[in-house]
Amino acid sequence: MKVSTMINIFLAIVALFFSFLITRAILRPEKFKAVYMQRSKEIKARLITIRAAQIVYRCEYKNYLDNLDSLVEFANNGMVHIVKISGNIPEEMTENEALRQGLIKKTVEICPAKTRIVNSDPNVTEESLKNFHLIPHTNNKKFEIQTGEIYGKTYTIPVFRIEVPLEDIFANSDQTISNKTINFWGFLFNKMFYNNLDKDIQYIANYSPLWLGSLTGASTSGSWE
């Protein structure tokens, strides 16, 4: 083989290698963005469900649950009391005064917590109540919840907070496509360009964790709101 031919082959291999690195450098940030957007959407949906369940639980028991397994049980199998008032309260009267004078009437109905939760937020469905305590794509890792209370001179307010670190958001993100649904070349492409995506710190640092609620203020808002 001529020297010139060997040089051409070598240069072609080098060019191919650098083309691979350039393509990988372009594809990985885009994949990171796509994974983050999709994972964030899924996590937000579950945090919204947690919030709806917690609010209904608080209305019933005056505090928040610090155990998400218990919250799932309450959401799917618990019962709540709904107080309905009929009649009108005059402006100069309190509710208790109007009740004593027979101007209003209170009735209490019992209904499934599931119904109350679903009706409280249009983003919550009965389907979403089944596994809202699990972080998507983490092999069934549970959200970690903290609860507490804020004290004032005349009141005590229960609070809770959930934080979702980036490592949980990007967990198993190199498994973007199931090996059962792609052919060999698709599998090879994923391995070449997206392997160890969840360990690529330089890209992860460009994104923010997600959280819901607060331990220092009476807020149940999320980081996306």
C-alpha positions as CSV (number, residue, x, y, z in Angstrom):
1,M,0.0,0.0,0.0
2,K,1.3,3.4,-0.9
3,V,2.3,5.8,1.8
4,S,-0.1,8.4,0.3
5,T,-3.0,6.0,0.5
6,M,-2.2,5.2,4.1
7,I,-2.0,8.9,4.9
8,N,-5.4,9.5,3.2
9,I,-6.9,6.6,5.3
10,F,-5.4,8.0,8.5
11,L,-6.7,11.5,7.7
12,A,-10.2,10.1,6.9
13,I,-10.2,8.3,10.2
14,V,-9.1,11.4,12.1
15,A,-11.8,13.5,10.2
16,L,-14.4,10.9,11.1
17,F,-13.3,10.9,14.7
18,F,-13.5,14.7,15.0
19,S,-16.9,14.6,13.2
20,F,-18.1,12.2,15.8
21,L,-16.9,14.5,18.6
22,I,-18.5,17.6,17.0
23,T,-21.8,15.8,16.4
24,R,-21.8,14.4,20.0
25,A,-21.1,17.9,21.4
26,I,-24.1,19.2,19.4
27,L,-26.5,16.4,20.2
28,R,-25.9,16.0,23.9
29,P,-26.9,19.5,25.0
30,E,-30.0,19.3,22.9
31,K,-30.8,15.9,24.4
32,F,-30.2,17.3,27.9
33,K,-32.7,20.1,27.2
34,A,-35.3,17.6,25.8
35,V,-34.9,15.3,28.8
36,Y,-35.1,18.1,31.3
37,M,-38.3,19.5,29.7
38,Q,-40.0,16.1,29.5
39,R,-38.9,15.0,33.0
40,S,-39.9,18.4,34.5
41,K,-43.3,18.1,32.9
42,E,-43.8,14.7,34.5
43,I,-42.5,15.7,37.9
44,K,-44.6,18.9,38.0
45,A,-47.7,16.8,37.3
46,R,-47.0,14.6,40.3
47,L,-46.1,17.6,42.5
48,I,-49.4,19.2,41.5
49,T,-51.2,16.0,42.5
50,I,-49.3,15.9,45.8
51,R,-50.4,19.5,46.5
52,A,-54.0,18.9,45.7
53,A,-54.0,15.8,48.0
54,Q,-52.3,17.7,50.8
55,I,-54.7,20.6,50.6
56,V,-57.7,18.3,50.9
57,Y,-56.0,16.4,53.7
58,R,-55.4,19.7,55.6
59,C,-59.0,20.8,55.2
60,E,-60.0,17.5,56.9
61,Y,-57.3,17.2,59.5
62,K,-55.8,20.7,59.9
63,N,-52.3,19.6,59.1
64,Y,-50.1,18.1,56.3
65,L,-49.0,14.6,56.0
66,D,-45.2,13.9,56.3
67,N,-45.5,10.4,54.8
68,L,-46.4,10.2,51.1
69,D,-47.4,6.5,51.4
70,S,-50.0,7.6,53.9
71,L,-51.0,10.4,51.5
72,V,-51.5,8.0,48.7
73,E,-53.6,5.8,50.9
74,F,-55.7,8.8,52.0
75,A,-56.1,10.0,48.4
76,N,-57.3,6.6,47.1
77,N,-59.2,5.2,50.1
78,G,-59.9,8.0,52.5
79,M,-63.2,9.9,53.2
80,V,-63.7,13.6,53.9
81,H,-66.5,15.7,55.3
82,I,-68.0,18.5,53.3
83,V,-69.9,21.2,55.2
84,K,-72.7,22.9,53.2
85,I,-74.5,26.0,54.4
86,S,-78.0,26.9,53.2
87,G,-79.6,30.3,53.8
88,N,-78.2,33.8,54.1
89,I,-76.0,35.5,56.8
90,P,-77.0,39.1,57.4
91,E,-74.0,41.5,57.2
92,E,-74.3,42.5,60.9
93,M,-74.2,38.9,62.0
94,T,-71.5,36.2,62.4
95,E,-72.0,32.8,61.1
96,N,-72.5,31.4,64.6
97,E,-75.2,34.0,65.4
98,A,-77.1,33.3,62.2
99,L,-76.9,29.6,62.9
100,R,-78.3,30.1,66.5
101,Q,-81.2,32.1,65.1
102,G,-82.0,29.5,62.5
103,L,-81.2,31.8,59.5
104,I,-78.8,29.3,58.1
105,K,-78.5,25.6,58.2
106,K,-75.4,23.4,58.1
107,T,-75.4,20.0,56.7
108,V,-72.4,17.6,56.5
109,E,-71.8,15.2,53.7
110,I,-69.2,12.5,53.5
111,C,-67.5,11.8,50.2
112,P,-64.4,9.9,48.9
113,A,-61.2,11.9,49.3
114,K,-60.4,10.9,45.7
115,T,-63.5,12.7,44.4
116,R,-62.7,15.8,46.4
117,I,-59.1,15.9,45.2
118,V,-59.9,15.4,41.5
119,N,-62.6,18.1,41.7
120,S,-60.2,20.6,43.4
121,D,-57.7,20.8,40.5
122,P,-58.4,20.3,36.8
123,N,-54.8,19.0,36.4
124,V,-55.5,16.0,38.7
125,T,-57.1,12.8,37.5
126,E,-58.0,9.5,39.2
127,E,-55.2,8.0,37.1
128,S,-52.6,10.4,38.5
129,L,-53.5,9.5,42.1
130,K,-52.0,6.0,41.7
131,N,-48.3,6.7,41.9
132,F,-47.9,10.4,42.5
133,H,-45.5,9.7,45.4
134,L,-42.8,8.3,43.0
135,I,-40.3,10.3,41.1
136,P,-40.5,9.4,37.4
137,H,-37.6,7.3,35.9
138,T,-35.9,6.7,39.2
139,N,-36.8,3.0,39.7
140,N,-39.6,3.9,42.2
141,K,-37.7,6.4,44.3
142,K,-40.1,8.4,46.5
143,F,-40.3,12.2,46.8
144,E,-38.9,13.4,50.1
145,I,-41.3,15.7,52.0
146,Q,-40.6,17.9,55.0
147,T,-43.3,19.3,57.2
148,G,-43.4,22.0,59.8
149,E,-45.3,24.8,61.4
150,I,-45.2,28.6,61.3
151,Y,-46.1,30.2,64.6
152,G,-47.7,33.6,65.2
153,K,-49.2,35.2,68.3
154,T,-52.7,34.0,67.5
155,Y,-52.2,31.3,64.9
156,T,-50.2,28.2,63.8
157,I,-49.9,27.4,60.1
158,P,-48.8,24.0,58.9
159,V,-46.3,24.0,56.0
160,F,-44.6,21.5,53.8
161,R,-41.9,21.4,51.2
162,I,-40.6,18.9,48.6
163,E,-37.3,19.3,46.8
164,V,-36.4,17.4,43.7
165,P,-32.6,17.5,43.0
166,L,-31.1,17.4,39.5
167,E,-29.7,14.0,40.1
168,D,-33.3,12.7,40.4
169,I,-34.6,14.7,37.5
170,F,-31.9,13.3,35.2
171,A,-31.8,9.8,36.6
172,N,-31.3,7.1,34.0
173,S,-31.6,9.7,31.3
174,D,-29.3,7.8,28.9
175,Q,-32.1,5.2,28.7
176,T,-34.1,7.6,26.6
177,I,-35.5,5.0,24.3
178,S,-36.4,1.5,25.5
179,N,-34.1,-1.2,24.0
180,K,-37.3,-3.2,23.2
181,T,-38.5,-0.6,20.8
182,I,-35.4,0.1,18.7
183,N,-33.2,-1.9,16.5
184,F,-29.5,-2.6,16.9
185,W,-28.5,0.7,15.1
186,G,-30.8,2.8,17.2
187,F,-29.3,1.1,20.3
188,L,-25.8,1.8,19.1
189,F,-26.6,5.4,18.3
190,N,-27.9,6.0,21.8
191,K,-24.8,4.4,23.3
192,M,-22.4,6.4,21.2
193,F,-24.1,9.8,21.7
194,Y,-26.1,9.6,24.9
195,N,-24.2,7.2,27.2
196,N,-23.9,8.4,30.8
197,L,-26.0,11.4,30.1
198,D,-27.0,11.7,33.7
199,K,-23.4,11.9,34.8
200,D,-22.4,14.8,32.5
201,I,-22.0,17.5,35.2
202,Q,-21.1,20.3,32.8
203,Y,-24.6,20.1,31.3
204,I,-26.5,19.4,34.4
205,A,-25.2,22.6,36.0
206,N,-27.2,24.6,33.4
207,Y,-30.5,23.5,34.9
208,S,-32.4,24.1,38.2
209,P,-33.9,21.7,40.6
210,L,-37.6,21.6,41.2
211,W,-39.4,22.2,44.5
212,L,-42.9,22.6,45.9
213,G,-44.1,24.5,49.0
214,S,-42.1,26.3,51.7
215,L,-41.1,25.8,55.3
216,T,-40.7,29.5,56.0
217,G,-43.9,30.9,54.4
218,A,-47.5,29.8,54.0
219,S,-47.0,28.9,50.3
220,T,-47.8,25.8,48.3
221,S,-46.5,27.2,45.1
222,G,-44.0,25.4,42.9
223,S,-40.6,26.6,41.5
224,W,-42.2,26.8,38.1
225,E,-45.0,29.2,39.2
